[in-house]
Amino acid sequence: MEQVLLPTTLRNLWLLVLPTSGGPLPLMMPRAALVAGSTPVPSTLVIIIVAVVVALIVWLLAAMCTRRKDIKKVAYMMDALEDGELNFRFKESNKFNRTLNRIRTIFEMQRQQHEQDSWTKLIRVLTHEIMNTVSPIASLSDAMAKSMDEHGHSELDIKAGLETISDSSNNLIGFVQTYRQLSGVAKPVRKALDLKELMDSVIALNSEFAASCGAVCKYRPEADDLMIYADEGQISQILINLIKNALQAGAKHIVIGARMGQDDEVIVLVANDGDPIPASAQEQIFIPFYTTKKEGSGIGLSISRQIMRNHNGTIELTRSDAERTIFELRFR
């Protein structure tokens, strides 16, 4: 009978399945092509081995292709989550896609809960401020109306009452204008900024107020060549507000530091030795209209957080105790 030579790799595979007892080989392939040292094998087995090898190669290629697609999906999802966009959904054609969709659903539920909590806090503050303004107006107007006789005379001082109503109304108008300012933060116009030049400008703008408070404000970076890509006016507004808050808290030393963080982010620290923020207020200072000051508007830190979010950055209170209060700004 004619026989066929196997390539070296296939011959080695065949040798692995040869009977260990050593008997006669199975039926041989038709077509003789014997070469010294070759091992004759059945043609059916050759076809099976070749098919298995081909199938294995195809499976590996398909797995590599699928892995690349999965990596792209994860990268896309991470970018969307960083941008706060959750309006994506993958076809649930496999378990991996279903897992990604489940992660998206979890993030969506957390965001909705966070938004609900934020709205609840905002409505509570709005209700408090409006009621504090409207209640005296309603009460005084009612008292003035009841005090008048049929001839239009009143035992109350009508002029003083009207002045009080006017003042309260103006306060309410001011509150509404403040709310409009809070909800109208413009999109940043970014450009490359040298941090040292920016800090020198901000410190100069606050130098007179700081001197009148007997305070000193300094910039102490870990490197002199730090740069950020940001809106100069908006970032200056944040820094001026933090310095002003520190001076109003009785700070005598304000130190602004800067350093490089991970992933090329720039970290700015604004520290002061003024009165600490009460522990009960530390989680609420970024809520619109919340303030610990008698004459504060309660929007400075809230606007600062909006500005930093528009820059894909963050602002956080990292410490506030008897020794030091520190705000941290991260620019990515």
CORRA-V633820 format. One record per residue. N is the residue number from 0. RES is the residue in three letters. SS is DSSP state (H for helix, E for strand, C for the rest). PSI is psi as a letter, one per 40 degrees, with the letter a starting at -180 (* if undefined). BURIAL is # if it has 16 or more other ideal C-beta (glycine too) atoms within 10 Angstrom, else .. Layout:
BEGIN
n=N res=RES ss=SS psi=PSI burial=BURIAL
n=N res=RES ss=SS psi=PSI burial=BURIAL
END
This chain:
BEGIN
n=0 res=MET ss=C psi=i burial=.
n=1 res=GLU ss=C psi=i burial=.
n=2 res=GLN ss=C psi=i burial=#
n=3 res=VAL ss=C psi=i burial=#
n=4 res=LEU ss=C psi=h burial=#
n=5 res=LEU ss=C psi=i burial=#
n=6 res=PRO ss=C psi=i burial=.
n=7 res=THR ss=H psi=d burial=.
n=8 res=THR ss=H psi=d burial=.
n=9 res=LEU ss=H psi=d burial=#
n=10 res=ARG ss=H psi=d burial=#
n=11 res=ASN ss=H psi=d burial=.
n=12 res=LEU ss=H psi=d burial=#
n=13 res=TRP ss=H psi=d burial=#
n=14 res=LEU ss=H psi=d burial=.
n=15 res=LEU ss=H psi=d burial=.
n=16 res=VAL ss=C psi=e burial=.
n=17 res=LEU ss=C psi=i burial=.
n=18 res=PRO ss=C psi=h burial=.
n=19 res=THR ss=C psi=d burial=.
n=20 res=SER ss=C psi=e burial=.
n=21 res=GLY ss=C psi=g burial=.
n=22 res=GLY ss=C psi=a burial=.
n=23 res=PRO ss=C psi=i burial=.
n=24 res=LEU ss=C psi=i burial=.
n=25 res=PRO ss=C psi=a burial=.
n=26 res=LEU ss=C psi=i burial=.
n=27 res=MET ss=C psi=i burial=#
n=28 res=MET ss=C psi=i burial=#
n=29 res=PRO ss=C psi=i burial=.
n=30 res=ARG ss=C psi=h burial=.
n=31 res=ALA ss=C psi=h burial=.
n=32 res=ALA ss=C psi=f burial=.
n=33 res=LEU ss=C psi=h burial=.
n=34 res=VAL ss=C psi=i burial=.
n=35 res=ALA ss=C psi=h burial=.
n=36 res=GLY ss=C psi=e burial=.
n=37 res=SER ss=C psi=i burial=.
n=38 res=THR ss=C psi=h burial=.
n=39 res=PRO ss=C psi=h burial=#
n=40 res=VAL ss=C psi=i burial=#
n=41 res=PRO ss=C psi=i burial=#
n=42 res=SER ss=H psi=d burial=.
n=43 res=THR ss=H psi=d burial=.
n=44 res=LEU ss=H psi=d burial=#
n=45 res=VAL ss=H psi=d burial=#
n=46 res=ILE ss=H psi=d burial=.
n=47 res=ILE ss=H psi=d burial=.
n=48 res=ILE ss=H psi=d burial=#
n=49 res=VAL ss=H psi=d burial=.
n=50 res=ALA ss=H psi=d burial=.
n=51 res=VAL ss=H psi=d burial=.
n=52 res=VAL ss=H psi=d burial=.
n=53 res=VAL ss=H psi=d burial=.
n=54 res=ALA ss=H psi=d burial=.
n=55 res=LEU ss=H psi=d burial=.
n=56 res=ILE ss=H psi=d burial=.
n=57 res=VAL ss=H psi=d burial=.
n=58 res=TRP ss=H psi=d burial=.
n=59 res=LEU ss=H psi=d burial=.
n=60 res=LEU ss=H psi=d burial=.
n=61 res=ALA ss=H psi=d burial=.
n=62 res=ALA ss=H psi=d burial=.
n=63 res=MET ss=H psi=d burial=.
n=64 res=CYS ss=H psi=d burial=.
n=65 res=THR ss=H psi=d burial=.
n=66 res=ARG ss=H psi=d burial=.
n=67 res=ARG ss=H psi=d burial=.
n=68 res=LYS ss=H psi=d burial=.
n=69 res=ASP ss=H psi=d burial=.
n=70 res=ILE ss=H psi=d burial=.
n=71 res=LYS ss=H psi=d burial=.
n=72 res=LYS ss=H psi=d burial=.
n=73 res=VAL ss=H psi=d burial=.
n=74 res=ALA ss=H psi=d burial=.
n=75 res=TYR ss=H psi=d burial=.
n=76 res=MET ss=H psi=d burial=#
n=77 res=MET ss=H psi=d burial=.
n=78 res=ASP ss=H psi=d burial=.
n=79 res=ALA ss=H psi=d burial=.
n=80 res=LEU ss=H psi=d burial=.
n=81 res=GLU ss=H psi=d burial=.
n=82 res=ASP ss=C psi=e burial=.
n=83 res=GLY ss=C psi=e burial=.
n=84 res=GLU ss=C psi=h burial=.
n=85 res=LEU ss=C psi=f burial=.
n=86 res=ASN ss=C psi=f burial=.
n=87 res=PHE ss=C psi=i burial=.
n=88 res=ARG ss=C psi=h burial=.
n=89 res=PHE ss=C psi=i burial=#
n=90 res=LYS ss=C psi=h burial=.
n=91 res=GLU ss=C psi=f burial=.
n=92 res=SER ss=C psi=e burial=.
n=93 res=ASN ss=C psi=i burial=.
n=94 res=LYS ss=H psi=d burial=.
n=95 res=PHE ss=H psi=d burial=#
n=96 res=ASN ss=H psi=d burial=.
n=97 res=ARG ss=H psi=d burial=.
n=98 res=THR ss=H psi=d burial=.
n=99 res=LEU ss=H psi=d burial=#
n=100 res=ASN ss=H psi=d burial=#
n=101 res=ARG ss=H psi=d burial=.
n=102 res=ILE ss=H psi=d burial=.
n=103 res=ARG ss=H psi=d burial=#
n=104 res=THR ss=H psi=d burial=.
n=105 res=ILE ss=H psi=d burial=.
n=106 res=PHE ss=H psi=d burial=.
n=107 res=GLU ss=H psi=d burial=.
n=108 res=MET ss=H psi=d burial=.
n=109 res=GLN ss=H psi=d burial=.
n=110 res=ARG ss=H psi=d burial=.
n=111 res=GLN ss=H psi=d burial=.
n=112 res=GLN ss=H psi=d burial=.
n=113 res=HIS ss=H psi=d burial=.
n=114 res=GLU ss=H psi=d burial=.
n=115 res=GLN ss=H psi=d burial=.
n=116 res=ASP ss=H psi=d burial=.
n=117 res=SER ss=H psi=d burial=.
n=118 res=TRP ss=H psi=d burial=.
n=119 res=THR ss=H psi=d burial=.
n=120 res=LYS ss=H psi=d burial=.
n=121 res=LEU ss=H psi=d burial=#
n=122 res=ILE ss=H psi=d burial=.
n=123 res=ARG ss=H psi=d burial=.
n=124 res=VAL ss=H psi=d burial=#
n=125 res=LEU ss=H psi=d burial=.
n=126 res=THR ss=H psi=d burial=.
n=127 res=HIS ss=H psi=d burial=.
n=128 res=GLU ss=H psi=d burial=#
n=129 res=ILE ss=H psi=d burial=.
n=130 res=MET ss=H psi=d burial=.
n=131 res=ASN ss=H psi=d burial=.
n=132 res=THR ss=H psi=d burial=#
n=133 res=VAL ss=H psi=d burial=.
n=134 res=SER ss=H psi=d burial=.
n=135 res=PRO ss=H psi=d burial=.
n=136 res=ILE ss=H psi=d burial=#
n=137 res=ALA ss=H psi=d burial=.
n=138 res=SER ss=H psi=d burial=.
n=139 res=LEU ss=H psi=d burial=#
n=140 res=SER ss=H psi=d burial=.
n=141 res=ASP ss=H psi=d burial=.
n=142 res=ALA ss=H psi=d burial=.
n=143 res=MET ss=H psi=d burial=#
n=144 res=ALA ss=H psi=d burial=.
n=145 res=LYS ss=H psi=d burial=.
n=146 res=SER ss=H psi=e burial=.
n=147 res=MET ss=E psi=h burial=.
n=148 res=ASP ss=C psi=a burial=.
n=149 res=GLU ss=C psi=e burial=.
n=150 res=HIS ss=C psi=e burial=.
n=151 res=GLY ss=C psi=e burial=.
n=152 res=HIS ss=C psi=i burial=.
n=153 res=SER ss=E psi=i burial=.
n=154 res=GLU ss=C psi=e burial=.
n=155 res=LEU ss=C psi=i burial=.
n=156 res=ASP ss=C psi=g burial=.
n=157 res=ILE ss=H psi=d burial=.
n=158 res=LYS ss=H psi=d burial=.
n=159 res=ALA ss=H psi=d burial=.
n=160 res=GLY ss=H psi=d burial=#
n=161 res=LEU ss=H psi=d burial=.
n=162 res=GLU ss=H psi=d burial=.
n=163 res=THR ss=H psi=d burial=#
n=164 res=ILE ss=H psi=d burial=#
n=165 res=SER ss=H psi=d burial=.
n=166 res=ASP ss=H psi=d burial=.
n=167 res=SER ss=H psi=d burial=#
n=168 res=SER ss=H psi=d burial=.
n=169 res=ASN ss=H psi=d burial=.
n=170 res=ASN ss=H psi=d burial=.
n=171 res=LEU ss=H psi=d burial=#
n=172 res=ILE ss=H psi=d burial=.
n=173 res=GLY ss=H psi=d burial=.
n=174 res=PHE ss=H psi=d burial=#
n=175 res=VAL ss=H psi=d burial=.
n=176 res=GLN ss=H psi=d burial=.
n=177 res=THR ss=H psi=d burial=#
n=178 res=TYR ss=H psi=d burial=#
n=179 res=ARG ss=H psi=d burial=.
n=180 res=GLN ss=H psi=d burial=.
n=181 res=LEU ss=H psi=d burial=#
n=182 res=SER ss=H psi=e burial=.
n=183 res=GLY ss=C psi=f burial=.
n=184 res=VAL ss=C psi=h burial=#
n=185 res=ALA ss=C psi=i burial=.
n=186 res=LYS ss=C psi=i burial=.
n=187 res=PRO ss=C psi=i burial=#
n=188 res=VAL ss=C psi=g burial=.
n=189 res=ARG ss=C psi=i burial=.
n=190 res=LYS ss=E psi=i burial=.
n=191 res=ALA ss=E psi=h burial=.
n=192 res=LEU ss=E psi=h burial=#
n=193 res=ASP ss=E psi=h burial=.
n=194 res=LEU ss=H psi=d burial=#
n=195 res=LYS ss=H psi=d burial=#
n=196 res=GLU ss=H psi=d burial=.
n=197 res=LEU ss=H psi=d burial=#
n=198 res=MET ss=H psi=d burial=#
n=199 res=ASP ss=H psi=d burial=.
n=200 res=SER ss=H psi=d burial=.
n=201 res=VAL ss=H psi=d burial=#
n=202 res=ILE ss=H psi=d burial=#
n=203 res=ALA ss=H psi=d burial=.
n=204 res=LEU ss=H psi=d burial=.
n=205 res=ASN ss=H psi=e burial=#
n=206 res=SER ss=H psi=d burial=.
n=207 res=GLU ss=H psi=d burial=.
n=208 res=PHE ss=H psi=d burial=.
n=209 res=ALA ss=H psi=d burial=#
n=210 res=ALA ss=H psi=d burial=.
n=211 res=SER ss=H psi=d burial=.
n=212 res=CYS ss=C psi=e burial=#
n=213 res=GLY ss=C psi=f burial=.
n=214 res=ALA ss=C psi=i burial=#
n=215 res=VAL ss=E psi=h burial=.
n=216 res=CYS ss=E psi=h burial=#
n=217 res=LYS ss=E psi=i burial=.
n=218 res=TYR ss=E psi=h burial=#
n=219 res=ARG ss=E psi=g burial=.
n=220 res=PRO ss=E psi=i burial=#
n=221 res=GLU ss=C psi=e burial=.
n=222 res=ALA ss=C psi=i burial=.
n=223 res=ASP ss=C psi=e burial=.
n=224 res=ASP ss=C psi=f burial=.
n=225 res=LEU ss=C psi=h burial=#
n=226 res=MET ss=E psi=i burial=.
n=227 res=ILE ss=E psi=i burial=#
n=228 res=TYR ss=E psi=g burial=.
n=229 res=ALA ss=E psi=i burial=#
n=230 res=ASP ss=C psi=h burial=#
n=231 res=GLU ss=H psi=d burial=#
n=232 res=GLY ss=H psi=d burial=.
n=233 res=GLN ss=H psi=d burial=#
n=234 res=ILE ss=H psi=d burial=#
n=235 res=SER ss=H psi=d burial=#
n=236 res=GLN ss=H psi=d burial=#
n=237 res=ILE ss=H psi=d burial=#
n=238 res=LEU ss=H psi=d burial=#
n=239 res=ILE ss=H psi=d burial=#
n=240 res=ASN ss=H psi=d burial=#
n=241 res=LEU ss=H psi=d burial=#
n=242 res=ILE ss=H psi=d burial=#
n=243 res=LYS ss=H psi=d burial=.
n=244 res=ASN ss=H psi=d burial=#
n=245 res=ALA ss=H psi=d burial=#
n=246 res=LEU ss=H psi=d burial=#
n=247 res=GLN ss=H psi=d burial=.
n=248 res=ALA ss=C psi=e burial=#
n=249 res=GLY ss=C psi=e burial=.
n=250 res=ALA ss=C psi=i burial=#
n=251 res=LYS ss=C psi=e burial=.
n=252 res=HIS ss=E psi=h burial=.
n=253 res=ILE ss=E psi=h burial=#
n=254 res=VAL ss=E psi=h burial=#
n=255 res=ILE ss=E psi=h burial=#
n=256 res=GLY ss=E psi=i burial=#
n=257 res=ALA ss=E psi=i burial=#
n=258 res=ARG ss=E psi=i burial=.
n=259 res=MET ss=E psi=h burial=.
n=260 res=GLY ss=C psi=a burial=.
n=261 res=GLN ss=H psi=i burial=.
n=262 res=ASP ss=H psi=f burial=.
n=263 res=ASP ss=H psi=f burial=.
n=264 res=GLU ss=C psi=i burial=.
n=265 res=VAL ss=E psi=h burial=#
n=266 res=ILE ss=E psi=h burial=#
n=267 res=VAL ss=E psi=h burial=#
n=268 res=LEU ss=E psi=h burial=#
n=269 res=VAL ss=E psi=h burial=#
n=270 res=ALA ss=E psi=i burial=#
n=271 res=ASN ss=E psi=i burial=#
n=272 res=ASP ss=C psi=f burial=#
n=273 res=GLY ss=C psi=a burial=#
n=274 res=ASP ss=C psi=h burial=.
n=275 res=PRO ss=C psi=i burial=#
n=276 res=ILE ss=C psi=h burial=#
n=277 res=PRO ss=C psi=i burial=.
n=278 res=ALA ss=H psi=d burial=.
n=279 res=SER ss=H psi=e burial=.
n=280 res=ALA ss=H psi=e burial=.
n=281 res=GLN ss=C psi=d burial=.
n=282 res=GLU ss=C psi=e burial=.
n=283 res=GLN ss=C psi=e burial=#
n=284 res=ILE ss=C psi=e burial=#
n=285 res=PHE ss=C psi=e burial=#
n=286 res=ILE ss=C psi=h burial=#
n=287 res=PRO ss=C psi=h burial=#
n=288 res=PHE ss=C psi=e burial=#
n=289 res=TYR ss=C psi=h burial=#
n=290 res=THR ss=C psi=i burial=#
n=291 res=THR ss=C psi=e burial=#
n=292 res=LYS ss=C psi=i burial=.
n=293 res=LYS ss=C psi=d burial=.
n=294 res=GLU ss=C psi=e burial=.
n=295 res=GLY ss=C psi=i burial=.
n=296 res=SER ss=C psi=d burial=#
n=297 res=GLY ss=C psi=f burial=#
n=298 res=ILE ss=C psi=e burial=#
n=299 res=GLY ss=H psi=d burial=#
n=300 res=LEU ss=H psi=d burial=#
n=301 res=SER ss=H psi=d burial=#
n=302 res=ILE ss=H psi=d burial=#
n=303 res=SER ss=H psi=d burial=#
n=304 res=ARG ss=H psi=d burial=#
n=305 res=GLN ss=H psi=d burial=#
n=306 res=ILE ss=H psi=d burial=#
n=307 res=MET ss=H psi=d burial=#
n=308 res=ARG ss=H psi=d burial=.
n=309 res=ASN ss=H psi=d burial=#
n=310 res=HIS ss=C psi=e burial=#
n=311 res=ASN ss=C psi=f burial=#
n=312 res=GLY ss=C psi=a burial=#
n=313 res=THR ss=E psi=i burial=.
n=314 res=ILE ss=E psi=h burial=#
n=315 res=GLU ss=E psi=i burial=.
n=316 res=LEU ss=E psi=h burial=#
n=317 res=THR ss=E psi=e burial=.
n=318 res=ARG ss=E psi=i burial=#
n=319 res=SER ss=E psi=h burial=#
n=320 res=ASP ss=C psi=a burial=.
n=321 res=ALA ss=C psi=d burial=.
n=322 res=GLU ss=C psi=d burial=.
n=323 res=ARG ss=C psi=i burial=.
n=324 res=THR ss=E psi=h burial=#
n=325 res=ILE ss=E psi=h burial=#
n=326 res=PHE ss=E psi=h burial=#
n=327 res=GLU ss=E psi=h burial=#
n=328 res=LEU ss=E psi=h burial=#
n=329 res=ARG ss=E psi=h burial=#
n=330 res=PHE ss=E psi=h burial=#
n=331 res=ARG ss=C psi=* burial=.
END
